[in-house]
Protein backbone atom coordinates (compact mmCIF):
# COMPACT_ATOMS: atom_id res chain seq x y z
CA UNK A 1 0.00 0.00 0.00
CA UNK A 2 1.20 3.52 -0.80
CA UNK A 3 2.02 5.64 2.26
CA UNK A 4 0.38 8.80 0.97
CA UNK A 5 -2.67 9.84 -1.00
CA UNK A 6 -2.52 9.94 -4.79
CA UNK A 7 -2.20 13.51 -6.06
CA UNK A 8 -4.84 14.08 -8.74
CA UNK A 9 -5.14 16.81 -11.37
CA UNK A 10 -8.34 17.52 -13.31
CA UNK A 11 -8.45 18.49 -16.98
CA UNK A 12 -11.67 20.45 -17.57
CA UNK A 13 -13.13 22.76 -20.20
CA UNK A 14 -14.86 25.10 -17.76
CA UNK A 15 -16.05 25.49 -14.18
CA UNK A 16 -19.16 23.47 -15.13
CA UNK A 17 -19.04 19.68 -15.15
CA UNK A 18 -21.81 17.06 -15.57
CA UNK A 19 -23.53 15.52 -12.60
CA UNK A 20 -21.93 12.08 -13.07
CA UNK A 21 -18.42 13.60 -12.96
CA UNK A 22 -19.34 15.65 -9.89
CA UNK A 23 -20.47 12.46 -8.13
CA UNK A 24 -17.19 10.75 -9.08
CA UNK A 25 -15.19 13.65 -7.62
CA UNK A 26 -17.30 13.50 -4.45
CA UNK A 27 -16.14 9.91 -3.98
CA UNK A 28 -12.50 10.91 -4.49
CA UNK A 29 -12.82 13.93 -2.21
CA UNK A 30 -14.05 11.82 0.68
CA UNK A 31 -11.59 8.98 0.11
CA UNK A 32 -8.45 8.04 2.00
CA UNK A 33 -6.54 7.20 -1.18
CA UNK A 34 -6.71 10.32 -3.38
CA UNK A 35 -6.72 14.11 -3.17
CA UNK A 36 -7.43 16.64 -5.89
CA UNK A 37 -4.44 18.96 -6.04
CA UNK A 38 -4.89 20.94 -9.26
CA UNK A 39 -7.47 21.97 -11.83
CA UNK A 40 -6.20 22.57 -15.37
CA UNK A 41 -8.80 24.56 -17.28
CA UNK A 42 -8.97 24.87 -21.04
CA UNK A 43 -8.76 28.57 -21.85
CA UNK A 44 -9.19 28.11 -25.58
CA UNK A 45 -12.97 27.77 -25.36
CA UNK A 46 -13.31 31.47 -24.51
CA UNK A 47 -10.77 32.57 -27.12
CA UNK A 48 -12.45 31.05 -30.17
CA UNK A 49 -15.52 33.19 -30.49
CA UNK A 50 -17.13 32.77 -33.89
CA UNK A 51 -19.59 34.98 -35.69
CA UNK A 52 -23.24 34.00 -35.48
CA UNK A 53 -23.31 33.40 -39.23
CA UNK A 54 -20.23 31.14 -39.04
CA UNK A 55 -21.75 29.18 -36.17
CA UNK A 56 -25.04 28.63 -38.02
CA UNK A 57 -23.18 27.66 -41.19
CA UNK A 58 -21.13 25.03 -39.36
CA UNK A 59 -24.21 23.65 -37.63
CA UNK A 60 -26.32 23.31 -40.78
CA UNK A 61 -25.53 19.58 -41.10
CA UNK A 62 -26.36 18.94 -37.44
CA UNK A 63 -29.65 20.81 -37.03
CA UNK A 64 -31.78 17.65 -37.04
CA UNK A 65 -29.36 16.03 -34.56
CA UNK A 66 -29.78 19.02 -32.24
CA UNK A 67 -33.56 18.86 -32.65
CA UNK A 68 -33.59 15.11 -31.99
CA UNK A 69 -31.74 15.57 -28.69
CA UNK A 70 -34.26 18.17 -27.56
CA UNK A 71 -37.20 15.90 -28.46
CA UNK A 72 -35.52 12.87 -26.89
CA UNK A 73 -34.98 14.76 -23.63
CA UNK A 74 -38.62 15.86 -23.56
CA UNK A 75 -40.08 12.43 -24.31
CA UNK A 76 -37.76 10.34 -22.16
CA UNK A 77 -37.22 11.98 -18.78
CA UNK A 78 -34.42 10.64 -16.60
CA UNK A 79 -33.99 10.89 -12.84
CA UNK A 80 -31.40 11.63 -11.68
CA UNK A 81 -29.95 13.32 -14.76
CA UNK A 82 -26.30 12.36 -15.27
CA UNK A 83 -25.72 15.51 -17.34
CA UNK A 84 -27.21 18.15 -15.09
CA UNK A 85 -24.71 21.00 -14.77
CA UNK A 86 -22.71 21.25 -11.55
CA UNK A 87 -20.03 23.70 -10.45
CA UNK A 88 -16.75 21.94 -9.79
CA UNK A 89 -15.54 24.67 -7.44
CA UNK A 90 -18.45 24.02 -5.09
CA UNK A 91 -16.78 20.69 -4.41
CA UNK A 92 -13.08 21.11 -5.10
CA UNK A 93 -10.87 23.73 -3.47
CA UNK A 94 -7.37 23.74 -4.96
CA UNK A 95 -5.10 25.69 -7.29
CA UNK A 96 -6.17 26.28 -10.87
CA UNK A 97 -4.11 26.80 -14.01
CA UNK A 98 -5.71 28.11 -17.19
CA UNK A 99 -3.96 26.87 -20.33
CA UNK A 100 -4.48 27.77 -23.96
CA UNK A 101 -3.40 24.70 -25.93
CA UNK A 102 -1.99 24.81 -29.40
CA UNK A 103 -4.80 23.41 -31.50
CA UNK A 104 -4.53 21.24 -34.56
CA UNK A 105 -7.44 19.70 -36.46
CA UNK A 106 -8.63 17.36 -33.71
CA UNK A 107 -5.84 17.57 -31.13
CA UNK A 108 -4.69 19.81 -28.29
CA UNK A 109 -1.00 20.35 -27.41
CA UNK A 110 -0.21 22.03 -24.09
CA UNK A 111 2.56 24.58 -24.60
CA UNK A 112 5.97 24.26 -22.93
CA UNK A 113 5.49 27.06 -20.37
CA UNK A 114 2.26 25.51 -19.12
CA UNK A 115 3.87 22.08 -18.96
CA UNK A 116 6.59 23.53 -16.73
CA UNK A 117 4.01 25.10 -14.42
CA UNK A 118 2.01 21.85 -14.13
CA UNK A 119 5.18 19.88 -13.33
CA UNK A 120 5.60 21.86 -10.11
CA UNK A 121 2.59 20.03 -8.63
CA UNK A 122 4.24 16.60 -8.93
CA UNK A 123 0.95 14.93 -9.90
CA UNK A 124 0.40 11.19 -9.84
CA UNK A 125 -2.55 11.14 -12.24
CA UNK A 126 -4.46 13.51 -14.48
CA UNK A 127 -8.16 12.79 -14.97
CA UNK A 128 -9.48 13.95 -18.32
CA UNK A 129 -12.92 15.56 -18.08
CA UNK A 130 -12.41 18.01 -20.92
CA UNK A 131 -10.17 19.07 -23.84
CA UNK A 132 -10.06 17.33 -27.20
CA UNK A 133 -7.53 14.63 -28.17
CA UNK A 134 -4.46 15.31 -26.02
CA UNK A 135 -1.02 14.83 -27.48
CA UNK A 136 2.55 15.75 -26.64
CA UNK A 137 4.31 16.17 -23.29
CA UNK A 138 1.06 16.42 -21.29
CA UNK A 139 0.64 12.66 -21.72
CA UNK A 140 3.75 12.02 -19.61
CA UNK A 141 3.60 14.84 -17.09
CA UNK A 142 1.76 12.86 -14.39
CA UNK A 143 3.56 9.93 -12.80
CA UNK A 144 0.93 7.39 -13.88
CA UNK A 145 -0.44 9.17 -16.92
CA UNK A 146 -3.76 10.67 -18.00
CA UNK A 147 -6.74 8.49 -17.12
CA UNK A 148 -9.71 8.92 -19.43
CA UNK A 149 -13.10 7.37 -20.12
CA UNK A 150 -14.11 6.27 -23.59
CA UNK A 151 -17.87 5.90 -23.40
CA UNK A 152 -18.09 3.18 -26.00
CA UNK A 153 -16.69 -0.28 -26.67
CA UNK A 154 -13.62 0.63 -28.71
CA UNK A 155 -13.39 -2.86 -30.21
CA UNK A 156 -16.52 -2.04 -32.24
CA UNK A 157 -17.15 1.68 -31.73
CA UNK A 158 -14.54 4.38 -32.21
CA UNK A 159 -15.55 7.97 -32.52
CA UNK A 160 -18.85 9.29 -31.22
CA UNK A 161 -21.20 10.64 -30.03
CA UNK A 162 -21.29 8.49 -26.92
CA UNK A 163 -24.22 6.10 -26.52
CA UNK A 164 -25.79 7.11 -29.84
CA UNK A 165 -24.98 4.68 -32.61
CA UNK A 166 -25.73 1.75 -30.29
CA UNK A 167 -29.34 3.00 -30.23
CA UNK A 168 -29.54 4.06 -33.86
CA UNK A 169 -28.17 0.73 -35.13
CA UNK A 170 -30.00 -1.46 -32.61
CA UNK A 171 -26.95 -2.92 -30.88
CA UNK A 172 -27.68 -5.09 -27.86
CA UNK A 173 -24.75 -3.80 -25.80
CA UNK A 174 -23.25 -0.39 -25.02
CA UNK A 175 -19.69 -0.47 -23.66
CA UNK A 176 -17.36 1.86 -21.78
CA UNK A 177 -13.64 1.65 -21.06
CA UNK A 178 -11.25 3.42 -18.71
CA UNK A 179 -7.79 3.83 -20.18
CA UNK A 180 -4.45 5.60 -19.84
CA UNK A 181 -4.00 7.85 -22.84
CA UNK A 182 -1.11 7.49 -25.26
CA UNK A 183 -0.05 9.05 -28.55
CA UNK A 184 -1.83 6.15 -30.25
CA UNK A 185 -5.42 7.36 -29.95
CA UNK A 186 -6.94 3.87 -29.62
CA UNK A 187 -3.88 2.16 -28.19
CA UNK A 188 -3.92 3.37 -24.61
CA UNK A 189 -3.51 0.94 -21.73
CA UNK A 190 -6.94 -0.35 -20.73
CA UNK A 191 -7.60 -0.21 -17.00
CA UNK A 192 -11.13 -1.65 -17.00
CA UNK A 193 -14.25 -2.03 -19.10
CA UNK A 194 -17.97 -2.53 -18.57
CA UNK A 195 -20.99 -3.43 -20.70
CA UNK A 196 -24.67 -2.46 -20.38
CA UNK A 197 -27.79 -3.34 -22.33
CA UNK A 198 -28.73 -0.66 -24.84
CA UNK A 199 -31.90 1.35 -24.30
CA UNK A 200 -33.36 0.87 -27.78
CA UNK A 201 -35.78 3.83 -27.77
CA UNK A 202 -33.71 6.70 -26.40
CA UNK A 203 -30.15 7.96 -26.62
CA UNK A 204 -30.79 10.09 -23.53
CA UNK A 205 -31.81 7.08 -21.44
CA UNK A 206 -29.02 4.95 -22.83
CA UNK A 207 -26.34 7.47 -21.95
CA UNK A 208 -27.83 8.30 -18.58
CA UNK A 209 -27.90 4.68 -17.46
CA UNK A 210 -24.36 3.75 -18.36
CA UNK A 211 -22.71 7.04 -17.38
CA UNK A 212 -24.12 6.59 -13.87
CA UNK A 213 -22.73 3.06 -13.77
CA UNK A 214 -19.34 3.97 -15.25
CA UNK A 215 -18.48 6.78 -12.84
CA UNK A 216 -17.34 4.23 -10.22
CA UNK A 217 -14.71 2.76 -12.52
CA UNK A 218 -12.29 5.63 -11.84
CA UNK A 219 -12.44 5.57 -8.01
CA UNK A 220 -12.16 1.77 -7.98
CA UNK A 221 -8.98 1.75 -10.03
CA UNK A 222 -7.44 4.62 -8.09
CA UNK A 223 -8.14 2.78 -4.86
CA UNK A 224 -6.65 -0.39 -6.31
CA UNK A 225 -3.49 1.47 -7.36
CA UNK A 226 -3.16 2.97 -3.89
CA UNK A 227 -3.74 -0.39 -2.18
CA UNK A 228 -1.48 -2.54 -4.34
CA UNK A 229 1.20 -0.01 -5.12
CA UNK A 230 2.25 0.85 -8.68
CA UNK A 231 4.36 -2.24 -9.40
CA UNK A 232 1.75 -4.82 -8.47
CA UNK A 233 -1.07 -2.72 -9.93
CA UNK A 234 0.43 -2.34 -13.39
CA UNK A 235 1.67 -5.93 -13.46
CA UNK A 236 -1.90 -7.07 -12.85
CA UNK A 237 -3.28 -5.29 -15.92
CA UNK A 238 -3.91 -7.13 -19.17
CA UNK A 239 -1.15 -5.96 -21.51
CA UNK A 240 -2.02 -8.30 -24.35
CA UNK A 241 0.15 -7.75 -27.39
CA UNK A 242 -2.23 -9.59 -29.72
CA UNK A 243 -3.04 -7.74 -32.94
CA UNK A 244 -6.10 -5.60 -32.32
CA UNK A 245 -7.71 -4.94 -35.69
CA UNK A 246 -10.69 -2.60 -35.95
CA UNK A 247 -13.01 -3.19 -38.89
CA UNK A 248 -15.96 -0.85 -38.23
CA UNK A 249 -16.15 2.68 -39.58
CA UNK A 250 -15.13 5.75 -37.59
CA UNK A 251 -18.38 6.93 -36.03
CA UNK A 252 -19.12 10.65 -36.30
CA UNK A 253 -21.95 12.97 -35.30
CA UNK A 254 -24.91 11.76 -37.37
CA UNK A 255 -25.95 13.84 -40.36
CA UNK A 256 -29.45 15.25 -40.76
CA UNK A 257 -30.43 12.34 -43.04
CA UNK A 258 -28.98 9.72 -40.69
CA UNK A 259 -30.92 11.17 -37.76
CA UNK A 260 -34.17 11.24 -39.74
CA UNK A 261 -33.71 7.58 -40.70
CA UNK A 262 -32.93 6.65 -37.10
CA UNK A 263 -35.98 8.52 -35.80
CA UNK A 264 -38.12 6.54 -38.23
CA UNK A 265 -36.61 3.26 -37.06
CA UNK A 266 -37.05 4.15 -33.37
CA UNK A 267 -40.67 5.21 -34.00
CA UNK A 268 -41.30 1.88 -35.72
CA UNK A 269 -39.87 0.01 -32.70
CA UNK A 270 -42.23 1.90 -30.39
CA UNK A 271 -45.26 1.30 -32.60
CA UNK A 272 -44.45 -2.41 -32.87
CA UNK A 273 -44.17 -2.59 -29.09
CA UNK A 274 -47.55 -0.88 -28.61
CA UNK A 275 -49.23 -3.18 -31.13
CA UNK A 276 -47.65 -6.27 -29.55
CA UNK A 277 -48.79 -5.25 -26.07
CA UNK A 278 -52.32 -4.67 -27.35
CA UNK A 279 -52.73 -8.32 -28.35
CA UNK A 280 -50.12 -10.21 -26.30
CA UNK A 281 -48.53 -10.21 -22.88
CA UNK A 282 -45.41 -11.91 -21.57
CA UNK A 283 -45.67 -14.22 -18.60
CA UNK A 284 -42.98 -16.00 -16.58
CA UNK A 285 -43.73 -19.71 -16.26
CA UNK A 286 -41.96 -22.81 -14.89
CA UNK A 287 -40.53 -25.68 -16.95
CA UNK A 288 -39.28 -28.95 -15.48
CA UNK A 289 -37.98 -32.42 -16.26
CA UNK A 290 -37.44 -35.44 -14.02
CA UNK A 291 -34.49 -37.66 -14.89
CA UNK A 292 -34.32 -41.38 -14.20
CA UNK A 293 -30.98 -40.74 -12.48
CA UNK A 294 -29.80 -37.96 -10.20
CA UNK A 295 -28.37 -36.04 -13.13
CA UNK A 296 -29.10 -32.82 -14.98
CA UNK A 297 -31.79 -32.91 -17.64
CA UNK A 298 -30.11 -31.06 -20.48
CA UNK A 299 -32.53 -31.22 -23.44
CA UNK A 300 -34.92 -28.38 -22.79
CA UNK A 301 -37.35 -29.26 -25.58
CA UNK A 302 -38.32 -32.25 -23.40
CA UNK A 303 -39.32 -30.05 -20.45
CA UNK A 304 -42.96 -29.77 -19.37
CA UNK A 305 -44.59 -26.41 -18.69
CA UNK A 306 -46.30 -25.21 -15.54
CA UNK A 307 -48.34 -22.20 -16.70
CA UNK A 308 -49.92 -19.94 -14.06
CA UNK A 309 -53.29 -18.17 -14.44
CA UNK A 310 -53.19 -15.08 -16.64
CA UNK A 311 -53.38 -12.71 -13.68
CA UNK A 312 -49.88 -13.57 -12.35
CA UNK A 313 -46.46 -15.01 -13.07
CA UNK A 314 -44.25 -17.62 -11.40
CA UNK A 315 -40.47 -17.33 -11.60
CA UNK A 316 -37.11 -17.95 -9.87
CA UNK A 317 -37.76 -21.56 -8.79
CA UNK A 318 -35.58 -23.13 -6.08
CA UNK A 319 -36.04 -26.76 -5.05
CA UNK A 320 -36.11 -28.56 -1.72
CA UNK A 321 -36.52 -32.35 -1.76
CA UNK A 322 -37.94 -33.75 1.47
CA UNK A 323 -39.46 -37.16 2.19
CA UNK A 324 -39.43 -38.04 -1.51
CA UNK A 325 -41.42 -34.89 -2.32
CA UNK A 326 -40.27 -31.86 -4.30
CA UNK A 327 -41.11 -28.37 -3.07
CA UNK A 328 -40.72 -25.40 -5.39
CA UNK A 329 -40.02 -22.03 -3.78
CA UNK A 330 -40.89 -19.31 -6.27
CA UNK A 331 -41.50 -15.63 -6.80
CA UNK A 332 -45.22 -15.12 -7.34
CA UNK A 333 -46.41 -11.76 -8.63
CA UNK A 334 -50.06 -10.90 -9.14
CA UNK A 335 -50.16 -8.16 -11.76
CA UNK A 336 -52.79 -5.97 -10.11
CA UNK A 337 -50.81 -5.99 -6.85
CA UNK A 338 -47.49 -5.18 -8.53
CA UNK A 339 -45.26 -6.66 -5.81
CA UNK A 340 -43.55 -10.05 -5.79
CA UNK A 341 -43.93 -12.40 -2.83
CA UNK A 342 -42.44 -15.76 -1.94
CA UNK A 343 -44.65 -18.80 -2.39
CA UNK A 344 -44.20 -22.56 -2.30
CA UNK A 345 -45.83 -25.36 -4.29
CA UNK A 346 -45.41 -29.13 -4.32
CA UNK A 347 -44.53 -31.07 -7.49
CA UNK A 348 -44.58 -34.85 -7.90
CA UNK A 349 -42.78 -36.98 -10.46
CA UNK A 350 -45.96 -37.35 -12.54
CA UNK A 351 -46.08 -33.61 -13.05
CA UNK A 352 -48.91 -32.91 -10.64
CA UNK A 353 -48.52 -29.73 -8.63
CA UNK A 354 -50.36 -27.93 -5.87
CA UNK A 355 -51.59 -24.36 -5.86
CA UNK A 356 -48.82 -22.05 -4.57
CA UNK A 357 -49.17 -20.84 -1.02
CA UNK A 358 -47.67 -17.53 0.13
CA UNK A 359 -45.04 -17.95 2.84
CA UNK A 360 -43.25 -14.55 2.93
CA UNK A 361 -44.83 -11.24 1.95
CA UNK A 362 -43.96 -7.61 2.62
CA UNK A 363 -44.97 -4.12 1.54
CA UNK A 364 -42.03 -4.14 -0.90
CA UNK A 365 -41.07 -6.38 -3.79
CA UNK A 366 -39.52 -9.78 -3.05
CA UNK A 367 -38.19 -12.44 -5.44
CA UNK A 368 -35.43 -15.02 -6.00
CA UNK A 369 -36.00 -17.24 -2.91
CA UNK A 370 -32.50 -18.67 -2.49
CA UNK A 371 -32.48 -21.66 -0.12
CA UNK A 372 -29.52 -22.82 1.98
CA UNK A 373 -29.19 -25.47 4.69
CA UNK A 374 -26.97 -24.79 7.69
CA UNK A 375 -26.67 -26.72 10.93
CA UNK A 376 -29.67 -28.89 10.12
CA UNK A 377 -31.88 -25.83 9.52
CA UNK A 378 -33.22 -24.34 6.30
CA UNK A 379 -32.79 -20.66 5.56
CA UNK A 380 -34.23 -18.55 2.76
CA UNK A 381 -32.69 -15.35 1.36
CA UNK A 382 -35.18 -13.52 -0.88
CA UNK A 383 -34.23 -10.57 -3.01
CA UNK A 384 -35.15 -7.47 -1.02
CA UNK A 385 -33.40 -4.76 -3.03
CA UNK A 386 -36.51 -2.60 -2.70
CA UNK A 387 -35.75 -2.51 1.04
CA UNK A 388 -32.04 -1.81 0.43
CA UNK A 389 -31.10 -4.90 2.38
CA UNK A 390 -30.14 -8.57 2.17
CA UNK A 391 -32.32 -10.43 4.68
CA UNK A 392 -32.42 -14.06 5.79
CA UNK A 393 -35.42 -16.06 7.02
CA UNK A 394 -35.40 -19.27 9.07
CA UNK A 395 -37.76 -22.18 8.48
CA UNK A 396 -39.82 -22.79 11.62
CA UNK A 397 -42.18 -25.42 10.23
CA UNK A 398 -41.49 -26.82 6.76
CA UNK A 399 -42.56 -25.78 4.22
CA UNK A 400 -45.07 -23.07 5.14
CA UNK A 401 -43.85 -21.31 8.26
CA UNK A 402 -40.84 -18.99 8.05
CA UNK A 403 -39.60 -16.27 10.37
CA UNK A 404 -37.32 -13.30 9.77
CA UNK A 405 -33.91 -14.16 11.24
CA UNK A 406 -31.69 -11.15 10.60
CA UNK A 407 -30.32 -8.68 8.07
CA UNK A 408 -27.06 -9.79 6.48
CA UNK A 409 -26.36 -6.48 4.74
CA UNK A 410 -28.10 -3.13 4.88
CA UNK A 411 -27.91 0.05 2.83
CA UNK A 412 -27.25 -1.90 -0.37
CA UNK A 413 -29.26 -2.37 -3.57
CA UNK A 414 -28.41 -6.05 -4.07
CA UNK A 415 -30.34 -8.47 -6.28
CA UNK A 416 -30.41 -12.26 -6.57
CA UNK A 417 -28.13 -13.07 -3.65
CA UNK A 418 -26.62 -16.55 -4.04
CA UNK A 419 -24.41 -18.14 -1.38
CA UNK A 420 -21.77 -20.82 -1.84
CA UNK A 421 -20.07 -22.61 1.05
CA UNK A 422 -16.49 -23.34 -0.06
CA UNK A 423 -13.12 -23.67 1.67
CA UNK A 424 -14.65 -23.00 5.10
CA UNK A 425 -16.08 -19.68 4.03
CA UNK A 426 -19.42 -18.39 2.84
CA UNK A 427 -19.31 -16.58 -0.50
CA UNK A 428 -22.23 -14.28 -1.29
CA UNK A 429 -22.67 -13.40 -4.97
CA UNK A 430 -25.13 -10.66 -5.91
CA UNK A 431 -25.60 -7.93 -8.47
CA UNK A 432 -25.29 -4.46 -6.99
CA UNK A 433 -26.50 -1.08 -8.25
CA UNK A 434 -24.21 1.52 -6.68
CA UNK A 435 -25.82 4.68 -8.08
CA UNK A 436 -29.37 5.78 -8.70
CA UNK A 437 -29.92 5.94 -12.43
CA UNK A 438 -27.71 2.92 -13.11
CA UNK A 439 -28.92 -0.63 -13.78
CA UNK A 440 -28.90 -3.66 -11.48
CA UNK A 441 -28.22 -5.95 -14.46
CA UNK A 442 -24.57 -5.10 -15.04
CA UNK A 443 -22.25 -5.69 -12.10
CA UNK A 444 -21.67 -8.81 -9.99
CA UNK A 445 -20.23 -8.29 -6.52
CA UNK A 446 -18.76 -10.88 -4.17
CA UNK A 447 -18.71 -10.82 -0.37
CA UNK A 448 -17.37 -13.40 2.04
CA UNK A 449 -17.62 -14.36 5.71
CA UNK A 450 -16.62 -17.12 8.11
CA UNK A 451 -20.26 -17.67 9.09
CA UNK A 452 -23.66 -17.47 7.47
CA UNK A 453 -25.59 -15.65 10.18
CA UNK A 454 -23.59 -12.45 10.41
CA UNK A 455 -23.78 -8.85 9.26
CA UNK A 456 -20.00 -8.63 8.85
CA UNK A 457 -19.57 -9.56 5.20
CA UNK A 458 -16.27 -8.49 3.62
CA UNK A 459 -16.31 -6.94 0.16
CA UNK A 460 -13.99 -8.75 -2.24
CA UNK A 461 -11.07 -6.56 -3.41
CA UNK A 462 -11.85 -7.37 -7.06
CA UNK A 463 -15.40 -6.02 -6.88
CA UNK A 464 -17.18 -5.91 -9.17
CA UNK A 465 -15.89 -9.33 -10.18
CA UNK A 466 -17.94 -9.14 -13.39
CA UNK A 467 -19.08 -5.91 -15.07
CA UNK A 468 -20.93 -7.21 -18.10
CA UNK A 469 -24.69 -7.37 -18.63
CA UNK A 470 -24.16 -10.54 -20.68
CA UNK A 471 -22.98 -12.70 -17.78
CA UNK A 472 -23.16 -10.98 -14.40
CA UNK A 473 -26.54 -11.42 -12.68
CA UNK A 474 -27.01 -14.75 -10.82
CA UNK A 475 -29.39 -17.33 -12.31
CA UNK A 476 -29.58 -20.03 -9.63
CA UNK A 477 -27.45 -22.18 -7.35
CA UNK A 478 -23.73 -22.52 -7.94
CA UNK A 479 -23.12 -26.22 -8.54
CA UNK A 480 -20.31 -28.76 -8.84
CA UNK A 481 -19.64 -31.42 -11.45
CA UNK A 482 -18.34 -34.93 -10.77
CA UNK A 483 -14.78 -33.55 -10.74
CA UNK A 484 -15.73 -30.97 -8.09
CA UNK A 485 -15.44 -28.06 -10.53
CA UNK A 486 -17.62 -25.08 -9.63
CA UNK A 487 -20.09 -23.58 -12.11
CA UNK A 488 -22.04 -20.34 -11.73
CA UNK A 489 -25.17 -19.89 -13.84
CA UNK A 490 -25.78 -16.27 -14.84
CA UNK A 491 -28.27 -14.26 -16.83
CA UNK A 492 -27.56 -12.71 -20.20
CA UNK A 493 -29.68 -9.55 -20.17
CA UNK A 494 -28.24 -7.91 -23.28
CA UNK A 495 -31.22 -8.42 -25.59
CA UNK A 496 -33.78 -8.05 -22.81
CA UNK A 497 -34.08 -8.69 -19.07
CA UNK A 498 -33.44 -12.39 -18.42
CA UNK A 499 -33.16 -13.27 -22.11
CA UNK A 500 -30.88 -16.29 -21.68
CA UNK A 501 -28.28 -17.86 -19.45
CA UNK A 502 -24.55 -18.47 -19.36
CA UNK A 503 -22.80 -21.26 -17.48
CA UNK A 504 -19.52 -19.95 -16.07
CA UNK A 505 -16.76 -22.15 -14.72
CA UNK A 506 -15.19 -20.64 -11.60
CA UNK A 507 -11.43 -20.95 -12.04
CA UNK A 508 -10.16 -18.92 -9.06
CA UNK A 509 -12.03 -18.18 -5.84
CA UNK A 510 -9.95 -16.76 -2.98
CA UNK A 511 -10.19 -13.76 -0.70
CA UNK A 512 -7.77 -11.91 -3.00
CA UNK A 513 -8.70 -13.08 -6.47
CA UNK A 514 -11.57 -14.29 -8.61
CA UNK A 515 -11.89 -15.45 -12.19
CA UNK A 516 -14.37 -17.40 -14.26
CA UNK A 517 -14.90 -18.27 -17.91
CA UNK A 518 -18.10 -18.89 -19.82
CA UNK A 519 -18.33 -22.50 -20.99
CA UNK A 520 -21.93 -22.79 -22.20
CA UNK A 521 -25.06 -20.84 -23.07
CA UNK A 522 -28.74 -21.64 -22.66
CA UNK A 523 -30.90 -19.84 -25.23
CA UNK A 524 -34.73 -19.91 -25.42
CA UNK A 525 -34.67 -21.43 -28.90
CA UNK A 526 -36.61 -24.66 -28.47
CA UNK A 527 -40.08 -23.08 -28.42
CA UNK A 528 -41.13 -20.21 -30.68
CA UNK A 529 -43.44 -18.88 -27.95
CA UNK A 530 -40.63 -18.75 -25.42
CA UNK A 531 -38.91 -15.35 -25.31
CA UNK A 532 -36.48 -15.76 -22.40
CA UNK A 533 -35.21 -18.08 -19.67
CA UNK A 534 -33.35 -16.70 -16.67
CA UNK A 535 -32.90 -19.23 -13.85
CA UNK A 536 -31.96 -22.89 -13.51
CA UNK A 537 -31.74 -25.26 -10.56
CA UNK A 538 -31.45 -28.98 -9.89
CA UNK A 539 -32.17 -31.18 -6.89
CA UNK A 540 -31.88 -34.97 -7.05
CA UNK A 541 -33.76 -36.07 -10.22
CA UNK A 542 -35.48 -32.75 -10.89
CA UNK A 543 -34.16 -29.97 -13.13
CA UNK A 544 -36.24 -26.81 -13.29
CA UNK A 545 -36.00 -23.50 -15.12
CA UNK A 546 -38.30 -20.58 -15.74
CA UNK A 547 -39.25 -19.06 -19.07
CA UNK A 548 -40.97 -16.00 -20.47
CA UNK A 549 -43.99 -17.13 -22.50
CA UNK A 550 -45.74 -15.12 -25.19
CA UNK A 551 -49.50 -15.34 -24.54
CA UNK A 552 -52.57 -13.86 -26.19
CA UNK A 553 -54.53 -11.36 -24.14
CA UNK A 554 -57.88 -12.55 -25.50
Buried (B, 14 or more C-beta within 10 A) or exposed (E): EBEEBBBBBBBBBBBEBBBBBBBBBBBBBEBEBBBBBBBBBBBBEEEEEEEEEEEEEEEEEBEBBEEBBEEBBEEBEBEBBBBEEBEBEEBBEBEBBEBBBBEEEEBBBBBEEBBEBBEEBEBBBBBBBBBBEBBBBBBEBBEBBBBBBBBBBBBBBBBBBBBBBBBBEEBBBBBBBBBBBBEEBEEBBBBBBBBBBBBBBBBBBBBBBBBBBBBBBBBBBBBBBBEBEEEEBBEEEEEEEEEEEEEEEEBEBBEBEBBBEBBEBBEEBEEEEEEEEEEBBBBBBBBBBBBEEEEEBEEBEEBEBBBBEEEBBBBBBBBBEEEEEBBBBBBBBBEEEEBBBBBBBBBEEEEEBEEBEEBBBBEEBBBBBBBBEBEEEBBBBBBBBBBEBBBBBBBEEBBEEBEEBEBBBEEBBBBBBBBBEBEEBBBBBBBBBBBEBBBBBBBBBBBBBEEBBEEEBEEBBBBBBBBBBBBBBBBBBBBEEEEEEBBBBBBBBBBBBBBBBBBBBBEEBEBEEBBBEBEEEBBBEBBEEBBBBBBBBBBBBBBBBBBBBBEEEE
